[in-house]
């Protein structure tokens, strides 16, 4: 006969107070933003921090708004093609999707003070932009060799007394990955020293990951023009984060009695953030168009909620009954409010620094080059009261991240005053150390074990624009590509880390953008 086990977990909000949910991989998603904004800004590779004169510069160097000498209203939308190729042991998988974009809308109000006073203009601006789209699909398939995900479940369970499994999902000392594995009968105690072992080895796996959501940025700017040679700016940034991830993981074991399991995980992180950006542009020589810019972004201070649930379905051989029985375990809260497990927390990004130089040649040619630095090792998790003691483990794993260097270059050529041709290039170094892995503490409520280490990112852009006395239209094309190594889980034996079979991912995005605007 078959036995079916059903478990409903009462995931009350107050129980989440000390249960860990986040990893450095979650934090990296919020720090790493995309090249996005107006079509002119994008087509020049985002390199306009010293040139200024574009609404999107309030997100890089706020002083760029001080260049404006008239008011401006504009909006940007476009179309994106997402392409992910997964090279696995069993073949190549491709995921393609096309989605419409609403990229940006903003305005600048330019107020002239005078021609003879040191302060020439005071300008005010607002801009909304889609700072990042999380849309992504990934797939893994292949043989696991001598390791399976059940080994990671068992390692998280080591040291747990047998009678502690009662109400395990409400016990802050027990991780959900081990609990769902235990109740799903895919890990078992050895009978000695509260050690556990995975039921299987050398299985075949299938992993499918789908991410959705967005990070929206709302910017409020004030900028000053002093003697047409010094430009100063300040931007207050507000952020709206909505991130979703669904993970389906399956292991099957050839040669067994139809044994295996599948684990589904649903994760969502929502919340808001705030930061400040300070910038300056200097034109050191009165008779020269050469200028250089400096900008500094404070950490973004996020207040976030992590929501999660999971479900395992396993078909396991029972040696006592001499048959295969089914187990179904769900952490979904079916009976109580507020529903899924909710974990509030605070997150702080690192500082960012930008240096740029630019010049023009007559009225036909403009050039900008810049460098950005941000050390991802300085991200920080905190509780809702602003303390980081309960996140000692999460904050101790920041050494898996490293400093990111970004280089941008852009240029514009105007064969006639009304028409411009543009090109740009944007390069960002990898944010993960070579040996980085997703390390879950023994008390974590996360059940998705997969992770991907991204490599250097390359972005190539082109564009053109038309300008009349008041109306303008800009068109941009952006090709963004980066590779990453994807792992379904990690296994530790002593001081050795076994990240298991790797899937090579190639992530490409083609985007076409159109900006329409008026100056008055």
N, C-alpha and C positions, 0 to 999 in steps of 0.2 A: 504494500500500500504506500501511497505518497502522503507526506506531511507538509502542510503549508503554514509557515510562520508569518504572522503579520504584526508589526510593531508600530505604534503611533507615538511620537515623542512630543511632550508638552514643552515647547521651546519658549519659555517666558523671557521677557525682556531683561528682567533683573538678573537672570542666570547668565546673561551674556557679559556681565560686567568684567569678568576676569578671564574669559575664554579668548584665546588668540585667534585671529582670523587672517591677518595680513602677512605678506612676505615682501621682500624687496622687489619682486616681479610685479606686484600690484603697484607699488610706489613708482616704479620706472614708467609705467603707462601714463601717469598723470604729469610727470616732468617732461617727457619727450613730446614736443609739439611738432606740428607739420608746417611746411612752407605754405602759407595760405594768406589771403587778403585780396587786395585789388588786383586786376589783371596786369596793370603796369608794374606793380611791386613784384608779383610772382614772375613775370617774364624777365625781370632783371635779377632773378635768383634770390630775391629778398635782400639784395645789396643796395640799400638806399639810405642807410643810417647817417651818412655824412651829406648826401645830396639833399635829403629832405624833400618837402613839397608834395608828399603823398600821404593820404590818410592812414595807410597801414604803418607808417613809421612811428606812430604813437605807441605801437606795440613793441618796437625795437629800440628806437631812440626818440623819446618824446619831444626833443628839441626840434625835430624835423617839421613839426606843425608851425613853428615860428617862421618858416620860410614863406608860408602862404601870404599873399597880398590881396586876396579876394576870398569871399565865402565860397563854399563848395558843398555840393550834395551829390551822393553817388550810391550805387548798389551793384553787387556782383553776384552772378550765378553761373552755373556750369554743369558739366557732365563728366562723370568719372567711370573708368573701366578698371576693375580690380582683377588681378590675375595672380593666383598662387599655384606654384608647381611643387609637388612633394615627390622627391626621389626616395623611395623606400626599397626594402629588400625584395618586395614582390612586384615592383614596377613603378611607374610614374603616374601620379594622380594630378589632375588639374581642376581647379575651381575658378570659374570666371563669373563675373557679375558686373552689371552696368547700373549705375544709380545717379539720380539727379542731385545737384548740390545747390544749396543757398549759402554762399560763402561769406557775404559781407554786406553791411549797409552802414553808412556813416555820414557825418557832416562836419564842416568846420565853419565857425563864425569868426571872420577876421575883422578886427577893430583897429583902425589906424589912429595912432595918438598924435603924430605930427612928423614933419620933415626935419625940424631943427632941434627937437628934443632928443636926448640920448635914447629914450625908449620910443621906438618907432611904431611897433605893433604889439598888441596883446590879442592872442587868438585862443579861442575855445573850441574844443572838439569832442565828439562822441563817435564811437565806432563799435559795432558788433561784428564779430567774425567767428567762424567755426575753426577753433584752434586745433582740433583733432577729430578725425573720424576713427572709431575703433573697429570698423567693419573689417572682418577677416575670417577666412575659413581655412582650416588646416586638416591634414589627414596623415595618419601613420598606419602602416600595416607590415607585419613581418614576424619572424620567429624570434623569441626572446632569449634563446640560448639557455644559460644556466640560471637566469633570474626571472622572477615574475613580480608583479605588483604586490602579491600576497606577502612577499618578504618584507616590503616596506611597511605593510600593515602590521606584521608580526613584530618588527623592530619597535614600532610605536607602542605596541601592547606590552613589551617586556617590562616586568616589575609589577604588573597589576595583579592583585590578589583575586582569586576566583570569585569570592563573594562580592567584589566591588563592581561586577558587571551589572548588577541590578540598577536600573535607571542610569545606565552608563552615559546616555546622551545629556543628562542633566548634571553629571559629575564633572566639575571643572578640572579634575586631575586626569581625565581620560580623553584622548583625542578621538574625534569622530571617525577618522579613517580606520583606526583599529576597532572601534565599536561596531561599525557597519560590517567590517570583515568578520568579527567574532560572531555576531548574530546571523550573518549570512553563511556561516560554517565554512569559510575559506581559510581561517586560521584556527589553530588549536593549541592548547597548553601542552608543554612537554611533560609536565608533572614534576619538574625540578626547578626550584628557585624562581617560580613565576616567569619562566621563559616560554616563548611562543614560537611556533613555526608555521610557515605557509604550507597549505595543503598540496600545492602543485609545484612542478618545475618543468622547464622546457616546453612552454605552451606557445601558441600562436596568438597574436594580439591585433586588435583593431582599435584605433583611436581617432575620433572625429571631434574637432573643436570649432565652435562658431562663436565669434565675438561681435557684439554690436554696441551701438551707443555713440556718444559724442562728448566733447569738452568744448563748451561755448565760452567766449570771452567778451566781456562788456567793458569798454575803456572810456574813461572821462579824463580829458586832457586840458591843460592850460600851458601856453607857451609864449615866450617873449622874444622880441627882436630888438637888440640893442645896437644902435649905430650901423645896422646892416652888416655887422661883423661878428657879433656874439649872439647866439641863440640858445635859450634855456627852456627846458620843458619838464613837466611833471605829469605822470599818468597814474590814475587810480584804476586798478583792474579788478573786476569782479568775475568770478568763474562759476559756471553751472555744469556739474559733472553727472553724467548718467551712463554707467558702464554695465554691460551684461555679458555673461559668458556661460555657454552651455557646453558641457563635456560629456561625451559618451565613450566609455572604455569597455572593451570586451576581451576576455581571455577564453580560449577553447583549448582542449587538451586531446590531441589525436591519440588514439589507442585506448582511451578510457571509456567508461560506460556512459557516454553522452554527457560528460562533465564539463563544467565551465561556469562562468558568471559574467554579468555585465553590470557596470556601475555608471549611473548618470548623476551629474552634479550641476546644480543651478546656482550661479553666483551673481550678485548685483551690488554695485557700489554707487551710491548717490550722495550728493551733497553740494556744498558751495565753498568758495575760497576767495581770498582777497590778497592783493599785493600792491606794491608801489614801484614805479619806474622813474628814474631820474636820468636826464640826458643833457648834453651840451654839444654845440657845434661851434667851432671857431674858424674864422677866416683871418689868419695871422698877417697876411700882407694885403694892404688896402687895394693895390692895383693888380692883384692876382686872384683868379677864381679858385685856387687851391683851398681846401678846407679839410679839417679833421674833426671827428666826433668821438665822444666818450659817453657811455651809458652804463648804468648799473640797475639791476632788478633785484629787489628784496626777495627773500623767500616768499612763496605763496603759502598762506596759512589756510588749510582746508579743515572744514568740519564735515565729517562723512559718516554714513551708515553703511555697514556691510550686512547684506542679507544672503542667507544660504540655505539650501536644502539638498538632500541627496537620496538616492534609491539604489538598492542592489537587488538583483535577481540572480540566484545561483541554483545550479543543478549539481548536487554533490552526492557522491556515493557514501552511503551509511553502512559501515562494515558490521554494525550490530544487527541491523535489520536485513542486511545483505541485499540492498536495493538502492536505487537512486531516489532522493527526495528533493522537492523544490523548497527554496526559502526566498521570501520576499521581505525586505526590510526597508522602511521609509522613514526619513526624519521629518517629513512634511507634517506640520501641525494641523490636525484636522478638527480639533475640538476647542482650542482656546485662542483668545486674542493676546497678542497682536498678529499671530500667524507664524510666518517663517522666523527662524532665528535672526535677530537683529543685533548687531554689534556696533555701537557708536564709537568713533575714535577721531583723533586729530592727526593730521599729517602735514609735515613741513618740508618744502622743497629746498634745494640749495640756492645760494646766491648765483647770479649770472652777471658776467662782465662782457662788454662789447667795446671794441676799438675799431674805428673806420677812417678811411681817407677817401677823398673824392675831388674831382676837378671837372671843368668843362673847357671845351675848345670852341670859342665863339658861341654861336647859337645852334651848332649842328651836332656836337658830340659831347656826351656826358659819360663819366666813368666812376664807379664806386667799388671799393674792395674793403672787406672787413673780416675781423676775427672775433669769435665768441668763445668763452670759457665757462664751464659749469661742472663742478665736481659732484657727481652723483653719490659719492661716499658720504656726503653730509646730509642726506635725507634723514628725516627723523619721524618716528611714530610716537604719539602721546595719547594719554587717556583724555576723557572729556573734561577733566579738571586741570589739564595742562602738564601732568606729570608723566614721566617716561619709565618709571620703575617696572610696571607690568609688561613693558615692551623691551625688557633687557635682551631677550633672545633676538627679536626682530631687528633691533638697532645694532646688535653685535654682528649681524650678517651683512652690514653695509660694506664690508671690505670686499664683497663680491662685485661691487660696482667700482667704477673708476671715473676719472675726469674725462669729459667730452670736449673735444676741440672742433669747432665749426669754422669753415672758411667759405666766404661768399664773394662772388665777383659778378658785376653786372655792367652793361653798357647800353647806351641808346644813341642811335644815329638818325638825324633828321635831314633827309635830302632836300626837303622843302619844309617851311615852318609848320604846315598843317599836318604833316605825316611823319611818323617815327617808326623805326625798326629797332627791336630790342633782343638781347640775348643774355643769359645768365647761367651760372653754375654754382651749386651749393653742395658742399661736402661735409659730412659729420662722421666723426670717428665712433667706434663701437663703445657702448656704455657698460658692457659686461667684461669682467676679467675672464681669461681663457678657461679657468677652472670653476667658474660660477655654476651653482646648481640650486635648485629649489629645496631648501631645507625646512621641513615642517617640525615644529616643536612637538613634544609628546602630548601637549594639551590642546593642539590646534583643532579648530572646528572645520578646517578645509578638508575636502575629500578629493579634490582634483589635484593630481600629482604631476601633471605634465608641465613642461616649461620650455621656452625657446630662447636661446642666446643669440640676439641679433648682432650683426656685424656692421661694418661701415656702410653708410647710406650715401648714395649719389643721386643728385637731382639736376637735370638739364632742362633749361627753359628757353622758350622763344616767344616773341610777340610782336604786335604792331598796334599802332594807335592813330586816331584821327582827332584833331582838335580844331574847332572853329572859335569864334570870339567868346562863345558862352557854352556850347555843347561839346562833349567829347565822348568817344567810344574807344575802348581798348580791348584787344583780344589776346589771350595767352594760351600757350600749350606747355604743359609740365609733364615730364617723364621722371618718375621716382622709382628707384630700385634698391633693394638690399637683400642680402642673404641671411639665413639664420639656421642654427642647428636646433632641432626639436627632439626632446626626449620624453618618453611616456611616464617615467618615474626615475627615482634614484635609489640605490641600495648602498648602505654603508656596512663595512665589515672592519671593525677596529678603526684605524685611522685611514683606511682606504675607501675611496669613493668610486662606486661603479655606476656611472650615469646611464648604462644600458645602451641598447641599440639606438643609433642616431638617424633621424630623417633630415635630409638636406632640403631646406625650403628656399625657394626664390620668390620674392614678393615684388610684383610690379604694379604700378598704378599710372595710367594715362589720364590726364585731366585737361579739359578745354574750358576756359573761363571767359566770360564777357562782362565788362564793366561799362555802365552807362552813367553819365554824370553831367551836371551843369555847374557853371561858375557864375557868380553874380556879385 
